[in-house]
């Protein structure tokens, strides 16, 4: 029996929302000002990476599926879909009212073009690997098949068919990731790589790009062509580059921001005491870690050194004394709490502090280092007060426990990403990974040898083979066991050093209505409104 998903529930929610809106007084000026962390490197949905870009792209574009404020998957540009009995063929029916911001209709061909462009090796998308569930995607991404062989087709102007190589339980969630967004082909043909700039960008989301002042702000204006514009309230949204958390807090207190990207860890106590009702902290599907560049010395072919450094970290101290907002120490890579999956931990997780440090010193010596011959290492992090504090803490622990000599290197976000990609100059780098969809595979696939964001350069054929088996496994219990095996393998090889599991944290003004915490930390401006204040 074919399963159909319709927009009935979403429609009811919108109607209820509209009714409730009548009961409150809205601000005359519907303008939202958001802190957004680092300056985005691009707003091309198929080339962007990082949370700051993703936050903006969710306003500018819409995938086949969308998300409710609580993170539930709901219809997006597609009003409904059916899934074949064997779980491998998805057929999406687009909304007849869907329009690009220039008034052109959104068609099935636009989604086919977008998915092909995302998979095309000429696009050089760092996220192309995320499309792997689609039949032929991996060979297209590798340049072994033409993009026309990607198993995506338009059955008519409003119907998109996607064939998978095997049932994929998280596929609907994947379809609201920017790598699957449609793009406006005439704009790309006219403007080339400049199609994502103000005045050129044509999107299908609730907002359009109005202004971009580098290292200052990005302005989006409400898109009157959006199919659900009647239920959108905020007219203008400012995304501010806020890499300095102390400055961001000052701007928030001065009324220049309604929402912060982060909070400075040095002022958490003050924030709790004075702004407690505005501080939002909740579970978040993400892990903070450091990567080792395993493609060159000193970390290439030196598992003992990597394990020694990981064992020398007191994660509880970092959580309690540095970040201080309820983060949990991470001895594994996949955050806990994903239904049907038991997150794995390193084999030394249960050792007490002194036993762990003693083992770290033993491994450090066996790796060829000592007090007389200390490891000399560079630790890179991107501009961010909290990243600096954590990096300093990690470096200090390495020195105290093992006698490591270190150099800290701070780089602006775009430079930092480029340095990590090139790998020649990195030794240790801070990183974080936020799940692209609610499934362990979104973490495990990051370390596939061909993944565009595998900045450690980890390359283990056995690990890749496990991922390949997981990708086509239809027995969910068996799939979970394979993923647990893959995580254990990853932790034994230690190309990355998990530090803590994230929490979603930020400040939200009381007059911002519609904010709902969710495990993905995905927030769409179209769900919010500004109350009179």
N, C-alpha and C positions, 0 to 999 in steps of 0.2 A: 504494500500500500504506500502510495506516495505521500510524503508529509508536506504540508503547506504552512507557511508562516505569513501571517497577514498583519497589517498595521492597525487592527482594530483597537488593541490595548493602548498603543501609542496615541491614537486619535482620542480615546476616552480621557487619557491623561492630559492632553492638550486642552480639551474642552473644560475639564475640571480646573486646570490651571487658569484658563481665561476667566472662568466664573470667580475663582478666588481673587484674581487680580482686581476685580471690582470692589473688593472689600478693604483694600489698602490704598493709601495715598502714595502715588508715585512721584518721584522728583521731576520737576519740570525739565531739567537737563539730564538726559539719559547718556551720561558719559562715564566710562569705566577706565580707571588708570591702574595698570598692573605692572608690578616688578616682574622681570622675566629672566634674570640671571645674565648669562653671557650673550654677547652680540651673535645673532645667527649668522652662519657662514653663507647660507643661501636659502631662498624660499622656493627653489625648484623641488617639488615633492618627491622626485625620484633620486635626488642627489643629496638632500638634506640629511643630517644626522644630529642627534642631541635633543634634549628636552626643550630648550628654548625655541628651536625651529618648529618642533612638533606642536607646541602650544599654539603657535600662530597658524600653522597649516590646518589645524582642526577647524579654525574659523573661516579659512579661505576656500577650503575644498570639502567635499563630502564623498565618502566611499559608498559602495553598494549597501553596506550596513552602517549603522550609527550606534551611539551609546546613550542610554538614559543617564540622568544625573548620578545615579548610584552605580553606574558602570555596566548595567545589563545591556545585552545586545538587542537593538531594535532596528526596524527598517530605516534605511538612509535614503540614498538616491533610488534604491529599489523599494517599491512598496510591498513586494511579496517575493517569495521564492519557494521552489520545490526541490527536494533532494531525492535522488533515485533510491530504489530499494537497497542497492548495494553500497550506498553512501559515497559514490564516486562522481556523480553528475549533478551539478548545481545549476538550476535554471532560474534566472532573476528577471522579474518584470519591473521595468523602470516606471517612474511616475510620469504621467503625461504632462504634468505641470512643471517638471524640472527644467530649469533654464540656466544657461551660462550667464554671467554677470553682464554680458553685452546683449542679452536677449535671445541668443541662439538656443534652440532646443538641445538638451542633453540627450544623446543617443547611445545605443548599444555600441556603435562603432567607436565612440569616444572612450569607452571603457576598454575595448579591445586594443585601441591605439595606445592607451596609457599603460596597460599591462605589458604590451610588447615593448614599449619604450623602456619600461622599468627593467625588463629582463635583457634587453639588448646590451651586449658587452661594450658597444660604442658609447653608451650612456655612462658607463663606469659607476653604476650605483653601488654604494657600500652595502645596501640592503637587498641586493638581488637574490641572495640565498634564501630569503624569507619566502620566496615564491616557489620553493622546491616541491611543495605538495602537488603543484599543477603538473599534469602530464607533459613531458618533454622540457620542463623548465630548466632543469640542471644542464642539459645538453645545449640549450639555447644560450644560457648564461656563460657556458664554457666556450661558446663560439663553434660548437660542433653541429649545430642545426640552425637554419635561418629562423628569424623571429616569427615568421608566418607559421612555423610548426608548433608554436606554443598553443596548448589545447584550450584556447579561448576563442569563441566566435559569436558573431551577432546573427541570431536567427531571424530577426527583423529589427526595425528601428528601436524597438523598446524591449527587446528580449536578448539577454546575454546568457550564453551557456559556457560553463567552465567544467572541464573534465579533470579529475584528480587521478594520480597514479595509484592511490589507495585511500580508504576512508581516513579522514583527518578530523578528529573531534574538535579542534580549535579553529577550523577554517573560517567560520563566520566571524569570529573575533579578529582574525587576521585581516579581514576585508575592510576594516576601518583604519588600517595603518597607511601612512602616506605613500608607501611603495606601491599600493594598489589603486591610488587615486587616478581618476581620468585627468587628462590635460587637453586644453583647447588647441587642436591641431593647427588651425589657421594662424593662431598667435605665434606658435613655435615656428611655423614656416615663414612668417613675416619678420619676427624679431630674433630668431635663433636663440642663443644662450641668454639673451637679454629679455626673454619673454616673461620672467618672473619679477621684473622691476615695476615700480609704480608707473601707472599709465599704460603698461603693456600687459600686466597680469590679468587674465580673464579666468575667474574661478567659478565653481558651482556651489560654493558654500554660502553661509549666512552673511558674510562680510566680504568687502573688496579692499584691496591694498590702495591706500591713498597717499601715504608719505613714508619715506625711510631716510632718517638722518643717522648716519653711521655713528655707533657708540653713544647714541642719545636715545632715539625712540623710533618706533614704527607705529603708524596710525592706520587703523582700519575703519571703514565706514559701512554702515548697514547696506546690504545688497537688496534693493527693491525687487529684483528679479527672482530671488530665492523662493522656492515653492511654498515655504512655510513662513514667509515674512510677516504674515498677520499675527503670528504668535511669537515674534521676536520683538523685544522691547528696547534694549540698549542700542543707541544710534551710532555711537563712536567709542572705539576702544583704543587706548594707548598702551603699547607694550614698551616698557623702558628697560634699557640695558642696565642691570644692577648687579655688577660683579662684587661690589663692596657692600657687605651685609650691614655694616654699621651705618653707612650713608643711606642705605635703603631704609633702615629703621627710622633714621632722622626724617627722611622724606615722608614716611608713613605717619609719624607723629605730627608732622607739620600739615597734614592733609593733602599732600601732593600725590599720594598713592592710596588706593583703596584695598589693595591686595599685595602681599609680598611674596616673592619667589622663595625666600628662605628667611631665617632669623639668625643673628650672630650668636654663636655659642657663648661668647664672653658675657652676654647680657641676658641669658635665659632666666636667671633668678629675678632680675628686675622686671622682665617681661611678664613672668608668671604673677608677680605681685601687683603690677600696675595695669597690665593689659590682658589679664587672664581670660576674660570672656571672649576676647578677640583672637586668642591663640588657638589654632586648629592643629591637633596632632592625632594621627590615626595610622593604622596599618597600611603598609605600602609594599607593593610587589617589586622590591629592588634590593640590590646588594652593592655595598661599597667595598672596593678591593684595590689592590695594587697588582700591576702586571709585571712579569719579568720578561725581558726580551731574550727568548730562548734560541734566537738565530745566531748569536755570537757570544764570545766569552764576556763576562765570567759565568754566565748562566747556561750557555749551550752545553748539553750533555753533562750537567752537574746538578742532578736531582738532590743530592745531599745538601748542597749549599742552599738551594731554594727552600728545602724543608727546614733547614736550620734557621733561616731568616724568619720563616713563618712561625716557627715554634717559639722564637724569641719575643714575639709580640704579646703583650698583656691586653687582650681585647676588652676585657671587663673594665680596666682602667680607662681606656679610650671612651667607652660608652658612658661610664659614670662621671668622669672628670673632664672630658673634652667636648663631646657632642651633647650629652646630658638631657635628651628629650625622649628617652624611652627606647632608644635603639638597642638591639640585642646583638651580643657577640656572634660573629659568623665564623664557624668552623667548616661550613659547606658553601656551595655556590648557589644552589636553588633555595630561595627563601621558604620557610615552613608555611603551612596553611593552605596549600593547593590541594583541593579535594582529590582523593585517590592516590596521592603520592606521599611517600615518607622521605623527607629531605635527609640526605646523607651528611655525615660529618667526618672530618679527618680522624685517622686512627689515634691521634694524640689528644683528642678533644677532652677526654676524661682524666688525663694526667693532672696532678696538682701543679701549681705554679713552679715550684722548685724542681720537681721531677722533669717538667717540660723544658725548663731552662737548662738543666743538666744534659738532657738529650740533645738540645740545640747546640751546646758547646761541643759535645762529642762529634756530631755530624759536621760542624764547622771545621774541626781539626781534620777529620777524614777527607773533607773537601779540599784541604790544602792550605788552610788559613790558621793564623794564630795571633797571639799578642805581638809577636815579632814580625809577623807577615800578615797584617790586617787587610781585609777586603777594603778596597777603595771603590766607592760606588756613587753614581749620580741618581738622585731621586727627582723626578720631574712632576710638577703639578700645575694646573691651570689657575689663573688669577681668581682667587676666592678666599676670603678670610678663613672659612672653616677648613678648606683643603690645606691651607698653610699650616694651621694648628695640628691637624691630623698628621701631615707629613713630618712636621717637627717632632711629634710624639713618637712616630714610628722610627725615625732616625735616632732619637735619643735612646730608645729601647734597644736598638741594634748595637749602639755604642756601649751601653751599660752592660748588656748581657754577653756580647761577643767581642767588643772592641773594634767594631767596624768604623772606618773613616768614611765620611759622607760629604757630598756637596748637594745642596738643595737648589733646584733651578725652577724658577717661576716663568711661565709663558702665557701670553694672551691666548684665548680659546682657539681661534683659528690657527694660529701658529702651532699650538700644542697638538691639535688634531693632526696637522700635517706632519709634525715631527714623529708622532706615534706611527703614522702610516708608513713613513720611509724606513723606520727601524734602524737605520745606520747609527743614529745619534742617541737612541734611548737605551737605558739599562733597566731602570725601574721607573714606572709611571703610575700615578693614581688614576683610577677609573671608577665608573659606576655603571651598572646595567639595570635598567628598568624594563620589566617584561613588556613585550610588544603585544602579548595576548596572555590570557590566564591559563598557562600550561607550562610544565617544566621544560619542554623542548625549546622555548624561547631563550632560556639560559644556556642549555647544553649546546645548541647549534652555534652559539657564538664562537666556540673553540674548534669548530670544524676547520680543517686546513685551508678550505677555499672561501671561508666567510670573509666578507669585506671589512669587518670590524674585529677580526682576530689579530689585534695589534701585538700580541705576545709572539706570534709566529709559531704557535703550537702546531705540530704536525705528527700525529700518531695514527698510522693506518688502521690499527685496531679500533681506535676511538671513532674514526670516520666510518668504519664498517658497522659499528654498533648503531651510529646515528642512521645509517642507511636502512638497517633492519627495523629500527624504531619507526621510521617514516612510513613503512608499509605494513606494520603490524596491526592486525584488526582485533586481536584479543587484548582488551584493555588491561586486564590483570598482567598478562605477559608483557605488554608495552611498558607498564609501570616498573616492572622488575628490570627490564632492559635499561630504562632510564636511570634507575638507581645504580645499576652496574656501571653505566657510563659516568655518572657523577663520582662514584668511588674511584674509577680509573683516573679521572681528572684530578681528584684530590691527591692521589698517590703520586702523580707526575708533577703536580704543583707548578704549572706555568703561571698561575695566578695565586694571589694571597688574599683571600676574603678577610675583611676586617669587621664589618657589622652589617646587619640588615636594616635598611632604611625605615624611617617612618615619614609619612607625609606631614610637613610642618610649614606653617606660614601664618601670617596675620591677615584677618579679613574684617573690614569695617562692619559694624552692626547694621548699617543701612544697605549693605549688599545682600539682596534676597536671591535665594536659589542655589547658594553654595551647598554642596553635599559631598562629604568625604567619600572616596571610593578607592579600592585597592590598587587601581591603575593610576590614580592621580590625574585622570583625564577630565578636564573641565571645558565646557563649550560656552562661550559668551552668550549664545542664543538662549541658554537656560537661565540666565541671570537677569536681574533688573535692579534699578537703584530706587530705593524708597526715599520719601521726603525726609529731610533731616535738617 
